[in-house]
Amino acid sequence: MTPCGQNTLIGRDWRQTRIAHIVAVIATVMVLSALAAPQLREEEREKFVSRERIAQDFGGGGGGRPSPDAVCPPNYVAIGFHVQTGEFFNQAWLDCATVRPNRTLGDEILMTERTGSPGGRPVFDAMCPRGFALRGLRGRTGASIDEAAGVCSPPREIIERPDPRTEMTQPVMRPHAGGHPSEAECPPGAVVTGFRSMSGEYMDHLWVLCSELRR
């Protein structure tokens, strides 16, 4: 082979090696970007709802012991709740939805753990209208929880308006409910992101946990 032919082959091999190197670098950058993107998206998502929670007392008796909280994941807000009852309220838990960047609710729904005392059989549902988030409870309490209904409003209006539109969920009542009127509503600009309870044989006392919606 002539020196000219050798130089041509060497030049061709160098170009192919160079191209392969560039392709490998681009592929590596794309993989690293794909791996980093979900983490960045998750960090952004968590900016819409504060991680700090404020307890608002709904009421009930003074007995029982602390039960584990029922809380929504980061950047999720409550859109309704469920109660398992027997003669009294036994356990309660929440359905939670994501908050989008425009402060509307996403389609992904997750259910929290339960708070309260195991027992009872019927499960009653109290769900906000579509696009509304839970921002409090109204009902009746005495020595325990007698009745609870959710107070719901659109998240954007909770942030932007002092008097957001309000819709109520179906009420959940224990048999032979009594007690006196009671309510627990989140501070302005905040929504329900959890329940807290004291329980023994049944749920004695209930709080709502509120988190601020960020602008």
HELIX and SHEET records of a PDB file:
HELIX    1   1 PRO A    3  ARG A   45  1                                  43    
HELIX    2   2 PRO A  155  GLU A  160  1                                   6    
SHEET    1   A 4 ILE A  54  GLY A  60  0                                        
SHEET    2   A 4 MET A 203  GLU A 212 -1                                        
SHEET    3   A 4 ALA A 190  SER A 199 -1                                        
SHEET    4   A 4 ARG A  65  PRO A  66 -1                                        
SHEET    1   B 4 ILE A  54  GLY A  60  0                                        
SHEET    2   B 4 MET A 203  GLU A 212 -1                                        
SHEET    3   B 4 ALA A 190  SER A 199 -1                                        
SHEET    4   B 4 ALA A  70  VAL A  71 -1                                        
SHEET    1   C 4 LEU A 105  MET A 111  0                                        
SHEET    2   C 4 PHE A  89  VAL A  99 -1                                        
SHEET    3   C 4 TYR A  76  THR A  85 -1                                        
SHEET    4   C 4 VAL A 123  MET A 127 -1                                        
SHEET    1   D 3 LEU A 105  MET A 111  0                                        
SHEET    2   D 3 PHE A  89  VAL A  99 -1                                        
SHEET    3   D 3 THR A 115  GLY A 116 -1                                        
SHEET    1   E 4 GLU A 167  MET A 168  0                                        
SHEET    2   E 4 ILE A 145  SER A 153 -1                                        
SHEET    3   E 4 ALA A 133  THR A 141 -1                                        
SHEET    4   E 4 HIS A 180  GLU A 185 -1                                        
SHEET    1   F 3 GLU A 167  MET A 168  0                                        
SHEET    2   F 3 ILE A 145  SER A 153 -1                                        
SHEET    3   F 3 VAL A 172  MET A 173 -1                                        
END                                                                             
